[in-house]
Amino acid sequence: MKNLLITGALGGLGKPVTQYFSENGFQIFGTTSPNKGASDSQNIKYYPVNLFDELATEKFISDLRKETESLQAAILLVGGFAMNNLYNATVADYEEMFKLNFFTAINVIRPVHKWMTETGGGHLFIIGARPVFEGNSAHLLPYTISKSMLLQLTHSLNESSITDHVFTSLLVPGTIDTPANRKQMPQADFTKWTQSKEISNQIKEVLEGHNLSSRVPVVKFY
């Protein structure tokens, strides 16, 4: 059974992704926010962790290493979105987006990458954003900049992937079909949105290694 770490396992995207991999026979170690909990199931274990806290996250990964020998992949789904342009965004708005989208990722990646390097390798999956590649970011500037940091992080991590055997993929969806997004945009055409199963299928394909061409640094779903 392959071991997966999934952050934000109870979120709008995290919940269906976690369920998908559970149903496909993976062992899931899922993080939740500190004030949320869930009952463990046969192959899903939940851990309340404050991923903003560097030391708390490092301790969680250290404790997880004592619980399981290795991780095949980490799927990082914690993040946030906000509309702000150059003139109304404050420094606090930038800080909030950086914390949600970059710091929650790097706090996990640093100890997990080291763990994977020491145990034969693995795969990291990060969620990117379409405006980073297509523009149209003026009205969501802090968000887009925080996601562009993840793009650079992906490339930087992959510079050593040949030797450390840890590969990183940035998954770039369009609008993701989640209950929260449907509530915010009830008039939208949901058929054009990215489905969680599309993302899950792509990750599973990479992990099973059936198609080496799927092992690419940036995967777009739009």
MIKEVEX-749928 format. One line per 3 residues: their letters; for each residue x, y, z of N, C-alpha, C. Coordinates in nm, 4 decimals, padded with zeros to 6 digits. Each point is the difference from the previous one (the first is absolute). Layout:
// MIKEVEX-749928
a) X:Y:Z:X:Y:Z:X:Y:Z ~ ...
// end
This chain:
// MIKEVEX-749928
mkn) 00.0843:-00.1198:00.0000:-00.0843:00.1198:00.0000:00.0878:00.1247:00.0000 ~ -00.0275:00.0920:-00.0919:00.0784:00.1227:-00.0091:-00.0497:00.1027:00.1006 ~ 00.0945:00.0707:00.0610:-00.0311:00.0995:00.1013:-00.0031:00.1396:-00.0606
lli) -00.1080:00.0733:00.0249:-00.0139:00.1366:-00.0493:-00.0252:00.0955:00.1160 ~ 00.0669:00.1132:-00.0028:-00.0316:00.1109:00.0891:-00.0842:00.0989:-00.0796 ~ -00.1158:00.0349:00.0534:-00.0871:00.0984:-00.0657:-00.0291:00.1113:00.0996
tga) 00.0415:00.1221:-00.0321:-00.0316:00.1127:00.0874:-00.1339:00.0598:-00.0421 ~ -00.0721:00.0538:00.0985:-00.1330:00.0532:-00.0298:-00.0976:-00.1092:-00.0372 ~ 00.0077:-00.1133:00.0710:-00.0752:-00.1191:-00.0388:-00.1509:00.0137:00.0172
lgg) -00.0451:00.1013:00.0716:-00.1435:00.0215:00.0160:-00.0506:00.1182:-00.0819 ~ 00.0845:00.0591:-00.0825:-00.0372:00.1166:-00.0794:-00.0852:-00.0346:-00.1203 ~ -00.0393:00.1040:-00.0730:-00.0857:-00.0194:-00.1163:00.0611:-00.0907:-00.1048
lgk) 00.1304:00.0094:-00.0209:00.0705:-00.0902:-00.0911:00.0558:-00.1197:00.0761 ~ 00.0486:00.0243:00.1217:00.0647:-00.1056:00.0761:-00.0913:-00.1166:00.0324 ~ -00.1249:00.0276:00.0312:-00.0912:-00.1076:00.0394:-00.0240:-00.1003:-00.1126
pvt) -00.0353:00.0439:-00.1216:-00.0192:-00.0991:-00.1071:00.1301:-00.0668:-00.0441 ~ 00.1123:00.0727:00.0039:00.1282:-00.0616:-00.0367:00.0368:-00.1080:00.1016 ~ -00.0178:00.0306:00.1277:00.0279:-00.0982:00.1046:-00.0877:-00.1233:-00.0164
qyf) -00.1271:00.0213:-00.0267:-00.0927:-00.1119:-00.0181:00.0377:-00.0832:-00.1216 ~ 00.0393:00.0655:-00.1066:00.0395:-00.0697:-00.1226:00.1163:-00.0952:00.0262 ~ 00.1030:00.0492:00.0656:00.1172:-00.0845:00.0221:-00.0258:-00.1070:00.1053
sen) -00.0865:00.0290:00.0944:-00.0400:-00.1021:00.0961:-00.0697:-00.1152:-00.0709 ~ -00.0912:00.0340:-00.0897:-00.0752:-00.1025:-00.0740:00.0890:-00.0781:-00.0957 ~ 00.1154:00.0580:-00.0366:00.0922:-00.0684:-00.0913:00.1141:-00.0699:00.0736
gfq) -00.0158:-00.0197:00.1304:00.0912:-00.0856:00.0738:00.1253:00.0652:00.0536 ~ 00.0043:00.1335:00.0074:00.1152:00.0700:00.0561:-00.0208:00.0226:00.1493 ~ 00.1099:00.0040:00.0743:-00.0050:00.0406:00.1401:00.0164:00.1515:00.0063
ifg) -00.0971:00.0682:00.0605:-00.0015:00.1458:00.0016:00.0329:00.0521:00.1398 ~ 00.0931:00.0930:00.0059:00.0259:00.0774:00.1208:-00.0419:00.1431:-00.0326 ~ -00.1132:00.0430:00.0526:-00.0568:00.1289:-00.0380:00.0057:00.1024:00.1099
tts) 00.0462:00.1203:-00.0332:-00.0001:00.1066:00.0997:-00.1310:00.0774:-00.0073 ~ -00.0403:00.0508:00.1145:-00.1157:00.0874:00.0093:00.0423:00.1246:00.0774 ~ -00.0811:00.1036:-00.0039:00.0299:00.1183:00.0813:-00.0126:-00.0383:00.1471
pnk) 00.0691:00.0705:00.0889:00.0022:-00.0385:00.1417:-00.1369:-00.0067:00.0657 ~ -00.0961:00.0780:-00.0506:-00.1327:00.0019:00.0625:-00.0988:-00.0952:-00.0660 ~ 00.0503:-00.0833:-00.0928:-00.0859:-00.0968:-00.0663:00.0551:-00.1403:00.0221
gas) -00.0901:-00.0910:00.0183:00.0413:-00.1384:00.0156:-00.0922:-00.0901:-00.0799 ~ 00.0410:-00.1225:-00.0184:-00.0813:-00.0979:-00.0712:00.0357:-00.1378:00.0515 ~ -00.0930:-00.0908:-00.0120:00.0237:-00.1364:00.0455:00.0827:-00.0758:-00.1035
dsq) 00.1027:-00.0690:00.0475:00.0815:-00.0821:-00.0887:-00.0845:-00.1130:-00.0572 ~ 00.0334:-00.0404:-00.1219:-00.0637:-00.1167:-00.0600:00.1078:-00.1056:-00.0240 ~ -00.0333:-00.1033:-00.0723:00.0907:-00.1127:-00.0157:00.1367:00.0406:-00.0534
nik) 00.0035:00.0875:-00.0984:00.1295:00.0407:-00.0564:00.0133:00.1511:-00.0129 ~ -00.0710:00.0740:00.0868:00.0169:00.1461:00.0097:00.0229:00.0352:00.1462 ~ 00.1093:00.0717:00.0259:00.0277:00.0495:00.1346:00.0120:00.1522:-00.0078
yyp) -00.0691:00.0682:00.0903:-00.0015:00.1459:-00.0007:00.0849:00.0559:00.1139 ~ 00.0664:00.1134:-00.0288:00.0876:00.0643:00.0968:-00.0254:00.1511:-00.0012 ~ -00.0523:00.0565:00.1080:-00.0137:00.1464:00.0073:00.1391:00.0639:00.0136
vnl) 00.0359:00.0862:-00.0942:00.1321:00.0631:00.0003:-00.0137:00.1442:-00.0468 ~ 00.0685:00.0912:00.0677:00.0074:00.1392:-00.0442:00.1168:00.0124:-00.0979 ~ -00.0290:-00.0060:-00.1285:00.1066:00.0018:-00.1014:00.0639:00.1368:-00.0161
fde) -00.0590:00.1042:00.0615:00.0664:00.1305:00.0020:00.1206:-00.0015:00.0937 ~ -00.0028:-00.0916:00.0940:00.1032:-00.0092:00.1032:00.1108:-00.0939:-00.0465 ~ 00.1150:00.0571:-00.0283:00.1119:-00.0779:-00.0532:00.0410:-00.1126:00.0943
lat) 00.0125:00.0302:00.1291:00.0468:-00.0999:00.0958:-00.1044:-00.1089:00.0226 ~ -00.1272:00.0396:00.0056:-00.1068:-00.0983:00.0186:-00.0081:-00.0943:-00.1195 ~ 00.0184:00.0538:-00.1195:-00.0034:-00.0829:-00.1203:00.1183:-00.0957:-00.0033
ekf) 00.1162:00.0505:00.0360:00.1191:-00.0849:00.0024:-00.0161:-00.1136:00.1014 ~ -00.0591:00.0304:00.1139:-00.0230:-00.1041:00.1008:-00.0993:-00.1038:-00.0504 ~ -00.1039:00.0453:-00.0672:-00.0979:-00.0933:-00.0567:00.0673:-00.0970:-00.0965
isd) 00.0840:00.0510:-00.0897:00.0673:-00.0871:-00.0959:00.0963:-00.0942:00.0716 ~ 00.0680:00.0498:00.1014:00.0907:-00.0842:00.0779:-00.0764:-00.1137:00.0678 ~ -00.1157:00.0319:00.0561:-00.0818:-00.1027:00.0644:-00.0550:-00.0992:-00.1024
lrk) -00.0348:00.0508:-00.1181:-00.0526:-00.0879:-00.1048:00.1068:-00.0979:-00.0472 ~ 00.1243:00.0436:-00.0025:00.1098:-00.0886:-00.0383:00.0144:-00.1173:00.0961 ~ -00.0367:00.0220:00.1247:00.0055:-00.1087:00.0981:-00.1156:-00.0982:-00.0186
ete) -00.1047:00.0485:-00.0668:-00.1206:-00.0799:-00.0189:00.0042:-00.0830:-00.1280 ~ 00.0635:00.0531:-00.1033:00.0077:-00.0714:-00.1268:00.1381:00.0168:-00.0607 ~ 00.0469:-00.1002:-00.0687:00.1382:-00.0002:-00.0482:00.0251:00.1001:-00.1111
slq) -00.0958:00.0142:-00.0912:00.0243:00.0857:-00.1164:-00.1296:00.0580:-00.0528 ~ 00.0148:00.1058:-00.0808:-00.1110:00.0600:-00.0732:00.0294:-00.0114:-00.1483 ~ -00.1005:-00.0398:-00.0764:00.0163:-00.0010:-00.1455:-00.0300:00.1379:-00.0588
aai) -00.0896:00.0735:00.0661:-00.0361:00.1315:-00.0537:-00.0585:00.0875:00.1091 ~ 00.0119:00.1308:-00.0216:-00.0685:00.0995:00.0819:-00.0809:00.0877:-00.0945 ~ -00.1290:00.0136:00.0288:-00.0911:00.0793:-00.0826:-00.0425:00.1200:00.0835
llv) 00.0470:00.1169:-00.0387:-00.0160:00.1203:00.0827:-00.1180:00.0828:-00.0505 ~ -00.1110:-00.0059:00.0743:-00.1250:00.0599:-00.0460:-00.0466:00.1178:00.0838 ~ 00.0755:00.0368:00.1022:-00.0378:00.1181:00.0792:00.0290:00.1256:-00.0811
ggf) -00.0909:00.0936:00.0037:00.0218:00.1251:-00.0731:-00.1180:00.0925:00.0175 ~ 00.0098:00.1165:-00.0605:-00.1070:00.0971:00.0117:-00.0042:00.0937:-00.1191 ~ -00.1097:00.0727:-00.0123:-00.0228:00.0886:-00.1145:-00.0646:00.1283:00.0495
amn) 00.0396:00.1112:-00.0601:-00.0631:00.1289:00.0327:00.0151:00.0943:-00.1181 ~ -00.1004:00.0869:-00.0185:00.0015:00.0991:-00.1063:00.0574:00.1299:00.0549 ~ 00.1126:00.0442:-00.0563:00.0604:00.1277:00.0385:00.0871:00.0493:-00.1145
nly) -00.0098:00.1291:-00.0306:00.0846:00.0546:-00.1053:00.1120:00.0849:00.0616 ~ 00.0777:00.0631:-00.0864:00.1156:00.0774:00.0449:-00.0385:00.1080:00.0998 ~ -00.1159:00.0634:-00.0207:-00.0347:00.1184:00.0791:-00.0715:-00.0324:00.1311
nat) -00.0730:-00.1112:00.0060:-00.0699:-00.0274:00.1261:00.0680:-00.1079:00.0845 ~ 00.1011:-00.0689:-00.0541:00.0705:-00.1027:00.0770:00.0964:00.0648:00.0990 ~ -00.0061:-00.0447:00.1223:00.0923:00.0473:00.1028:00.1119:-00.1024:00.0194
vad) 00.1004:00.0389:00.0758:00.1070:-00.0943:00.0315:-00.0582:-00.1227:00.0701 ~ -00.0994:00.0202:00.0840:-00.0642:-00.1116:00.0705:-00.0654:-00.0976:-00.0980 ~ -00.0546:00.0527:-00.1107:-00.0608:-00.0869:-00.1007:00.1057:-00.0884:-00.0671
yee) 00.1152:00.0594:-00.0299:00.1092:-00.0786:-00.0579:00.0477:-00.1051:00.0989 ~ 00.0161:00.0404:00.1244:00.0471:-00.0932:00.1023:-00.0957:-00.1185:00.0148 ~ -00.1306:00.0287:-00.0037:-00.0996:-00.1066:00.0156:00.0092:-00.1009:-00.1142
mfk) 00.0129:00.0476:-00.1231:00.0110:-00.0904:-00.1138:00.1314:-00.0777:00.0029 ~ 00.1084:00.0660:00.0394:00.1285:-00.0695:00.0086:-00.0069:-00.1096:00.1057 ~ -00.0636:00.0299:00.1119:-00.0126:-00.0992:00.1077:-00.0823:-00.1193:-00.0465
lnf) -00.1153:00.0267:-00.0596:-00.0901:-00.1074:-00.0395:00.0569:-00.0860:-00.1130 ~ 00.0579:00.0645:-00.0996:00.0369:-00.0731:-00.1209:00.1463:-00.0413:-00.0074 ~ 00.0892:00.0765:00.0638:00.1417:-00.0353:-00.0081:00.0529:-00.0600:00.1296
fta) -00.0225:00.0666:00.1120:00.0585:-00.0479:00.1251:-00.0556:-00.1357:00.0416 ~ -00.1314:-00.0233:-00.0208:-00.0546:-00.1315:00.0353:00.0605:-00.1100:-00.0861 ~ 00.0452:00.0355:-00.1199:00.0651:-00.0979:-00.0871:00.1456:-00.0208:00.0397
inv) 00.0754:00.1064:00.0150:00.1434:-00.0143:00.0272:00.0242:-00.0594:00.1381 ~ -00.0877:00.0283:00.0963:00.0166:-00.0577:00.1329:-00.0114:-00.1525:-00.0019 ~ -00.0826:-00.0509:-00.0909:-00.0138:-00.1452:-00.0157:00.1109:-00.0559:-00.0885
irp) 00.0270:00.0706:-00.1089:00.0931:-00.0528:-00.0993:00.1404:-00.0176:00.0558 ~ 00.0463:00.0926:00.0794:00.1382:-00.0091:00.0478:00.0270:-00.1313:00.0749 ~ -00.0778:-00.0351:00.1046:00.0278:-00.1274:00.0668:-00.0389:-00.1226:-00.0824
vhk) -00.1062:00.0113:-00.0806:-00.0427:-00.1141:-00.0806:00.1009:-00.0299:-00.1101 ~ 00.0526:00.1035:-00.0632:00.1001:-00.0189:-00.1053:00.1231:-00.0702:00.0569 ~ 00.0426:00.0410:00.1161:00.1148:-00.0639:00.0655:-00.0292:-00.1468:00.0292
wmt) -00.1200:-00.0266:00.0502:-00.0426:-00.1374:00.0298:00.0027:-00.0853:-00.1269 ~ -00.0597:00.0515:-00.1061:-00.0046:-00.0763:-00.1244:00.1396:-00.0252:-00.0557 ~ 00.0860:00.1006:00.0079:00.1369:-00.0147:-00.0489:00.0719:-00.1115:00.0745
etg) -00.0266:-00.0113:00.1273:00.0671:-00.1005:00.0833:-00.0599:-00.1395:-00.0131 ~ -00.1176:-00.0103:-00.0612:-00.0665:-00.1306:-00.0106:-00.0261:-00.0429:-00.1445 ~ 00.0752:00.0569:-00.0942:-00.0078:-00.0495:-00.1379:-00.0784:00.0839:-00.0977
ggh) -00.0597:00.1122:00.0467:-00.0686:00.0888:-00.0931:-00.1496:00.0063:00.0233 ~ -00.0661:00.0770:-00.0842:-00.1442:00.0174:00.0119:-00.0469:00.1106:-00.0927 ~ -00.1239:00.0398:00.0172:-00.0584:00.1010:-00.0886:-00.0762:00.1030:00.0823
lfi) 00.0189:00.1267:-00.0340:-00.0721:00.1111:00.0628:-00.0972:00.0595:-00.1022 ~ -00.1217:00.0250:00.0432:-00.1012:00.0621:-00.0858:-00.0479:00.1289:00.0668 ~ 00.0061:00.1098:-00.0749:-00.0378:00.1318:00.0505:-00.1074:00.0573:-00.0932
iga) -00.0912:00.0788:00.0555:-00.1054:00.0612:-00.0811:00.0414:00.1405:-00.0432 ~ 00.0051:00.0203:-00.1307:00.0334:00.1306:-00.0562:-00.1252:00.0781:-00.0358 ~ 00.0145:00.1012:-00.0865:-00.1137:00.0844:-00.0370:00.0122:00.0446:-00.1456
rpv) -00.1093:-00.0041:-00.0690:-00.0047:00.0349:-00.1425:00.0496:00.1411:-00.0312 ~ -00.0351:00.1032:00.0814:00.0449:00.1360:-00.0330:00.1516:00.0156:-00.0054 ~ 00.0738:-00.0858:00.0676:00.1469:00.0066:-00.0057:00.0478:-00.0207:-00.1430
feg) -00.0746:-00.0774:-00.0776:00.0419:-00.0357:-00.1357:-00.0727:00.0787:-00.1076 ~ -00.1185:00.0526:00.0326:-00.0809:00.0626:-00.1037:-00.0279:00.1485:00.0237 ~ 00.0556:00.0578:00.1052:-00.0320:00.1392:00.0281:-00.1350:00.0122:00.0681
nsa) -00.0692:00.1096:-00.0238:-00.1287:00.0271:00.0658:00.0135:-00.0025:00.1520 ~ 00.1134:00.0500:00.0483:00.0271:-00.0090:00.1431:-00.0101:00.1344:00.0717 ~ -00.0309:00.1073:-00.0720:00.0008:00.1333:00.0611:-00.0976:00.0116:00.1159
hll) -00.1111:-00.0734:-00.0064:-00.1027:00.0097:00.1037:00.0225:-00.1000:00.1140 ~ 00.1037:-00.0818:-00.0092:00.0321:-00.0942:00.1079:00.1518:-00.0100:00.0156 ~ 00.0598:00.1158:00.0154:00.1456:00.0114:-00.0025:00.0705:-00.0773:00.1119
pyt) -00.0342:00.0171:00.1278:00.0703:-00.0756:00.1047:-00.0121:-00.1514:-00.0192 ~ -00.1184:-00.0443:-00.0385:-00.0221:-00.1432:-00.0243:00.0915:-00.0514:-00.1100 ~ 00.0042:00.0717:-00.1129:00.0789:-00.0455:-00.1133:00.1489:-00.0007:00.0326
isk) 00.0468:00.1019:00.0707:00.1415:00.0035:00.0370:00.0338:-00.1164:00.0915 ~ -00.0880:-00.0316:00.0947:00.0268:-00.1128:00.0897:00.0060:-00.1312:-00.0771 ~ -00.0832:-00.0151:-00.1022:00.0011:-00.1220:-00.0803:00.1220:-00.0049:-00.0934
sml) 00.0466:00.1176:-00.0433:00.1204:00.0021:-00.0837:00.1216:-00.0468:00.0804 ~ -00.0029:00.0216:00.1297:00.1067:-00.0493:00.0863:00.0043:-00.1532:-00.0015 ~ -00.1167:-00.0625:-00.0090:-00.0055:-00.1459:-00.0064:00.0534:-00.0518:-00.1320
lql) -00.0196:00.0751:-00.1075:00.0579:-00.0386:-00.1289:00.1520:-00.0001:00.0080 ~ 00.0570:00.1046:00.0566:00.1451:00.0067:00.0134:00.0511:-00.1089:00.0936 ~ -00.0739:-00.0262:00.1057:00.0375:-00.1067:00.0921:00.0039:-00.1346:-00.0723
ths) -00.0981:-00.0252:-00.0840:-00.0043:-00.1247:-00.0770:00.1251:-00.0167:-00.0844 ~ 00.0347:00.1030:-00.0735:00.1192:-00.0076:-00.0857:00.1271:-00.0175:00.0839 ~ 00.0083:00.0704:00.1103:00.1197:-00.0090:00.0842:00.0163:-00.1398:00.0587
lne) -00.1095:-00.0585:00.0473:00.0067:-00.1342:00.0565:00.0404:-00.1031:-00.1043 ~ -00.0468:00.0173:-00.1223:00.0292:-00.0985:-00.1038:00.1423:00.0088:-00.0548 ~ 00.0718:00.1052:00.0348:00.1391:00.0100:-00.0445:00.0849:-00.1159:00.0533
ssi) -00.0410:-00.0550:00.1150:00.0773:-00.1093:00.0604:-00.0728:-00.1348:-00.0067 ~ -00.1089:-00.0070:-00.0783:-00.0828:-00.1209:00.0010:00.0718:-00.1232:-00.0529 ~ 00.0982:00.0188:-00.0881:00.0727:-00.1151:-00.0551:00.0812:-00.0698:00.1078
tdh) 00.0535:00.0771:00.0931:00.0840:-00.0590:00.1049:-00.0784:-00.0355:00.1260 ~ -00.0991:00.0815:00.0371:-00.0722:-00.0309:00.1234:-00.1262:-00.0838:-00.0235 ~ -00.0392:-00.0163:-00.1293:-00.1142:-00.0846:-00.0374:-00.1323:00.0495:00.0581
vft) -00.0076:00.1289:00.0257:-00.1254:00.0619:00.0428:-00.0445:00.0945:-00.1111 ~ -00.1148:-00.0286:-00.0611:-00.0487:00.0821:-00.1109:-00.1209:00.0810:00.0465 ~ -00.0087:00.1224:-00.0476:-00.1080:00.0904:00.0401:-00.0850:00.0378:-00.1204
sll) -00.1314:-00.0101:00.0149:-00.0940:00.0399:-00.1049:-00.0892:00.1124:00.0510 ~ -00.0124:00.1042:-00.0804:-00.0932:00.1082:00.0280:-00.1264:-00.0270:-00.0809 ~ -00.1109:-00.0227:00.0672:-00.1279:-00.0289:-00.0649:-00.0781:00.1303:-00.0124
vpg) -00.0327:00.0373:-00.1222:-00.0610:00.1313:-00.0243:-00.1423:-00.0180:-00.0524 ~ -00.0984:00.0114:00.0873:-00.1390:-00.0149:-00.0435:-00.0585:00.1302:-00.0509 ~ -00.1141:-00.0111:-00.0653:-00.0834:00.1173:-00.0203:-00.0774:00.0195:00.1297
tid) -00.1215:00.0501:-00.0082:-00.0839:00.0073:00.1201:-00.0332:-00.1416:00.0435 ~ 00.0279:-00.0317:00.1263:-00.0247:-00.1353:00.0496:-00.1457:-00.0112:00.0448 ~ -00.0629:-00.1093:-00.0361:-00.1404:-00.0226:00.0334:-00.0099:-00.0458:00.1459
tpa) -00.0200:00.0955:00.0897:-00.0179:-00.0277:00.1420:-00.1312:00.0632:00.0458 ~ -00.0571:-00.0459:00.1109:-00.1241:00.0615:00.0507:00.0143:00.1499:00.0240 ~ 00.1153:00.0424:00.0516:00.0199:00.1427:00.0282:-00.0009:00.0821:-00.1282
nrk) 00.0664:-00.0495:-00.1051:00.0029:00.0733:-00.1265:-00.1377:00.0045:-00.0654 ~ -00.0753:-00.1077:00.0119:-00.1360:00.0003:-00.0558:-00.0884:00.1022:00.0725 ~ 00.0205:00.0107:00.1293:-00.0789:00.0956:00.0779:00.0349:00.1428:-00.0378
qmp) 00.1295:00.0261:-00.0243:00.0444:00.1351:-00.0341:-00.0353:00.0378:-00.1429 ~ -00.0078:-00.0991:-00.0898:-00.0250:00.0273:-00.1427:-00.1141:-00.0875:-00.0512 ~ -00.1217:00.0192:00.0520:-00.1116:-00.0898:-00.0339:-00.0418:00.0038:-00.1463
qad) 00.0333:00.1074:-00.0722:-00.0410:00.0113:-00.1403:00.1041:-00.0554:-00.0968 ~ 00.1114:-00.0476:00.0501:00.1089:-00.0482:-00.0865:-00.0361:-00.1329:-00.0647 ~ 00.0709:-00.0314:-00.1074:-00.0158:-00.1291:-00.0676:00.0939:-00.1002:00.0666
ftk) -00.0535:-00.0806:00.0895:00.0824:-00.0915:00.0780:00.0669:-00.1067:-00.0862 ~ -00.0560:-00.0250:-00.1189:00.0576:-00.1037:-00.0867:00.1384:00.0393:-00.0509 ~ 00.0321:00.1293:00.0069:00.1303:00.0467:-00.0471:00.1040:00.0061:00.1119
wtq) -00.0408:-00.0330:00.1186:00.0896:00.0063:00.1147:00.0837:-00.1272:00.0123 ~ 00.1128:00.0116:00.0704:00.0862:-00.1156:00.0239:-00.0605:-00.0867:00.1101 ~ -00.0141:-00.1283:-00.0281:-00.0547:-00.0937:00.0969:00.1117:-00.0594:00.0858
ske) -00.0311:-00.0242:00.1259:00.1010:-00.0584:00.0896:00.0489:-00.1346:-00.0519 ~ -00.0866:-00.0727:-00.0683:00.0398:-00.1319:-00.0500:00.1054:00.0114:-00.1098 ~ -00.0047:00.1084:-00.0788:00.1036:00.0215:-00.1018:00.1370:00.0122:00.0654
isn) 00.0043:00.0773:00.1075:00.1258:00.0206:00.0712:00.0454:-00.1309:00.0638 ~ -00.0926:-00.0710:00.0625:00.0330:-00.1273:00.0649:00.0500:-00.1016:-00.1004 ~ -00.0664:-00.0078:-00.1151:00.0420:-00.0959:-00.1036:00.1419:00.0283:-00.0471
qik) 00.0321:00.1278:-00.0170:00.1338:00.0380:-00.0457:00.1047:-00.0412:00.1031 ~ -00.0266:00.0268:00.1260:00.0938:-00.0372:00.1056:00.0180:-00.1513:00.0043 ~ -00.1085:-00.0724:-00.0068:00.0057:-00.1468:00.0048:00.0803:-00.0550:-00.1179
evl) -00.0198:00.0584:-00.1173:00.0728:-00.0449:-00.1185:00.1503:00.0176:00.0184 ~ 00.0389:00.1132:00.0579:00.1422:00.0247:00.0264:00.0540:-00.1005:00.1014 ~ -00.0755:-00.0226:00.1067:00.0470:-00.0883:00.1062:00.0115:-00.1449:-00.0453
egh) -00.0873:-00.0393:-00.0911:00.0047:-00.1380:-00.0482:00.1009:-00.0188:-00.1126 ~ 00.0476:00.1121:-00.0552:00.1079:-00.0062:-00.0980:-00.0340:-00.0639:-00.1314 ~ -00.1300:-00.0035:-00.0352:-00.0385:-00.0615:-00.1266:00.0351:00.0865:-00.1207
nls) 00.0098:00.1297:00.0222:00.0265:00.0919:-00.1105:00.1079:00.0982:00.0433 ~ 00.1229:-00.0242:-00.0424:00.1108:00.0846:00.0429:-00.0143:00.1433:-00.0488 ~ -00.0753:00.0198:-00.1096:-00.0175:00.1353:-00.0521:-00.0850:00.0854:00.0941
srv) -00.0699:-00.0646:00.0938:-00.0829:00.0752:00.0950:00.0858:00.0582:00.1121 ~ 00.1251:-00.0390:00.0065:00.0904:00.0493:00.1058:00.0641:00.1298:-00.0467 ~ -00.0787:00.1068:00.0032:00.0456:00.1288:-00.0481:-00.0152:00.1022:00.1126
pvv) 00.0808:00.1069:-00.0023:-00.0026:00.0946:00.1112:-00.1268:00.0834:00.0103 ~ -00.0650:00.0292:-00.1117:-00.1230:00.0810:00.0019:-00.1083:-00.0733:-00.0767 ~ -00.1119:-00.0271:00.0663:-00.1139:-00.0693:-00.0618:-00.1189:00.0938:00.0009
kfy) -00.0511:00.0342:-00.1162:-00.1120:00.0941:-00.0109:-00.1304:-00.0763:-00.0260 ~ -00.1068:00.0441:00.0663:-00.1311:-00.0649:-00.0126:-00.1033:00.0937:-00.0633 ~ 00.0427:00.0885:-00.0880:-00.0938:00.0931:-00.0639:00.0354:00.0162:-00.1468
// end
